[in-house]
Amino acid sequence: MKSITVARNYAEALFAVGDTFGELLDGVAGAIQADERIGTVLQSPRVSKTAKSQILERALKGEAPREFVRFLQAVVRRGRQALLPEMAQEYQVLLDQKLNRVHAGVTLADEADARMQKQVVDRLAKALGREVRAYFRSDPRILGGVVVRVGDRIFDGSVRRRLTAIQRRMLTGE
């Protein structure tokens, strides 16, 4: 829990500088996770913090604004580079809040085509009053309908849930 709090503090500091660094931060965090050598160099106590800062500066020269590079160098100076993936997630949360955007996991019985996805997103946006970024998956076990997860809330409109509710009422005599 403490690492998330620290990551959130760093994300808030970067967000205070600007709200355009999301892709860059995701890219750096992704590179660290994708290439073990990058993570090893940034985590190694044998590589000085100054050398790590210089490596970041050379790697991002012309690719990232100076403020962003200085942010990464501050992260390295304080030994927090292992938290870059969490910082990227927390930065996205701040950006979503600013843009009044919500993420939704949508489960359908069958694969959704582009038209169906647009309909679902439009209806969710209208119902929630926010921009919706939906992530679709299929699960034939729900039989039909849709199950939507937004944060910790689940909206279950599946045929499976309805059949289970009918079965429960029949068994209890309601």
FENGIBEL-V351437 format. One record per residue. N is the residue number from 0. RES is the residue in three letters. SS is DSSP state (h for helix, s for strand, l for the rest). PSI is psi in radians with two decimals (none if undefined). Layout:
BEGIN
n:res:ss:psi
N:RES:SS:PSI
N:RES:SS:PSI
END
This chain:
BEGIN
n:res:ss:psi
0:MET:l:-0.65
1:LYS:h:-0.69
2:SER:h:-0.62
3:ILE:h:-0.71
4:THR:h:-0.76
5:VAL:h:-0.80
6:ALA:h:-0.71
7:ARG:h:-0.71
8:ASN:h:-0.76
9:TYR:h:-0.73
10:ALA:h:-0.71
11:GLU:h:-0.67
12:ALA:h:-0.78
13:LEU:h:-0.69
14:PHE:h:-0.57
15:ALA:h:-0.50
16:VAL:h:-0.63
17:GLY:l:2.73
18:ASP:l:0.41
19:THR:l:0.19
20:PHE:l:0.09
21:GLY:h:-0.86
22:GLU:h:-0.69
23:LEU:h:-0.81
24:LEU:h:-0.72
25:ASP:h:-0.72
26:GLY:h:-0.76
27:VAL:h:-0.82
28:ALA:h:-0.71
29:GLY:h:-0.69
30:ALA:h:-0.70
31:ILE:h:-0.71
32:GLN:h:-0.58
33:ALA:h:-0.60
34:ASP:l:1.87
35:GLU:h:-0.54
36:ARG:h:-0.67
37:ILE:h:-0.85
38:GLY:h:-0.69
39:THR:h:-0.79
40:VAL:h:-0.80
41:LEU:h:-0.48
42:GLN:h:-0.32
43:SER:l:2.25
44:PRO:l:-0.23
45:ARG:l:-0.35
46:VAL:l:2.16
47:SER:l:2.72
48:LYS:h:-0.59
49:THR:h:-0.78
50:ALA:h:-0.71
51:LYS:h:-0.74
52:SER:h:-0.73
53:GLN:h:-0.69
54:ILE:h:-0.81
55:LEU:h:-0.75
56:GLU:h:-0.78
57:ARG:h:-0.72
58:ALA:h:-0.58
59:LEU:h:0.04
60:LYS:l:2.18
61:GLY:l:-0.16
62:GLU:l:-0.44
63:ALA:l:2.59
64:PRO:l:2.65
65:ARG:h:-0.68
66:GLU:h:-0.66
67:PHE:h:-0.76
68:VAL:h:-0.74
69:ARG:h:-0.65
70:PHE:h:-0.86
71:LEU:h:-0.69
72:GLN:h:-0.66
73:ALA:h:-0.68
74:VAL:h:-0.79
75:VAL:h:-0.75
76:ARG:h:-0.59
77:ARG:l:0.07
78:GLY:l:0.53
79:ARG:l:0.25
80:GLN:h:-0.43
81:ALA:h:-0.32
82:LEU:h:0.09
83:LEU:h:-0.71
84:PRO:h:-0.71
85:GLU:h:-0.65
86:MET:h:-0.73
87:ALA:h:-0.74
88:GLN:h:-0.79
89:GLU:h:-0.61
90:TYR:h:-0.75
91:GLN:h:-0.64
92:VAL:h:-0.78
93:LEU:h:-0.73
94:LEU:h:-0.72
95:ASP:h:-0.72
96:GLN:h:-0.77
97:LYS:h:-0.71
98:LEU:l:0.08
99:ASN:l:0.89
100:ARG:s:2.54
101:VAL:s:2.60
102:HIS:s:2.42
103:ALA:s:2.31
104:GLY:s:2.14
105:VAL:s:2.17
106:THR:s:2.21
107:LEU:s:2.82
108:ALA:l:-0.61
109:ASP:l:2.88
110:GLU:l:2.41
111:ALA:l:2.31
112:ASP:l:3.05
113:ALA:h:-0.68
114:ARG:h:-0.80
115:MET:h:-0.74
116:GLN:h:-0.75
117:LYS:h:-0.72
118:GLN:h:-0.80
119:VAL:h:-0.81
120:VAL:h:-0.77
121:ASP:h:-0.76
122:ARG:h:-0.69
123:LEU:h:-0.75
124:ALA:h:-0.72
125:LYS:h:-0.75
126:ALA:h:-0.65
127:LEU:h:-0.30
128:GLY:l:0.47
129:ARG:l:2.80
130:GLU:s:2.42
131:VAL:s:2.25
132:ARG:s:1.92
133:ALA:s:2.51
134:TYR:s:2.02
135:PHE:s:2.55
136:ARG:s:2.83
137:SER:s:2.58
138:ASP:l:1.80
139:PRO:h:-0.26
140:ARG:h:-0.33
141:ILE:h:-0.15
142:LEU:l:-0.60
143:GLY:l:3.08
144:GLY:s:-2.72
145:VAL:s:2.54
146:VAL:s:2.19
147:VAL:s:2.32
148:ARG:s:2.11
149:VAL:s:1.90
150:GLY:l:-2.18
151:ASP:l:0.17
152:ARG:s:2.41
153:ILE:s:2.24
154:PHE:s:1.88
155:ASP:s:1.79
156:GLY:s:0.58
157:SER:s:2.68
158:VAL:h:-0.67
159:ARG:h:-0.80
160:ARG:h:-0.73
161:ARG:h:-0.74
162:LEU:h:-0.68
163:THR:h:-0.71
164:ALA:h:-0.72
165:ILE:h:-0.77
166:GLN:h:-0.76
167:ARG:h:-0.77
168:ARG:h:-0.68
169:MET:h:-0.69
170:LEU:h:-0.53
171:THR:h:-0.15
172:GLY:l:0.38
173:GLU:l:none
END
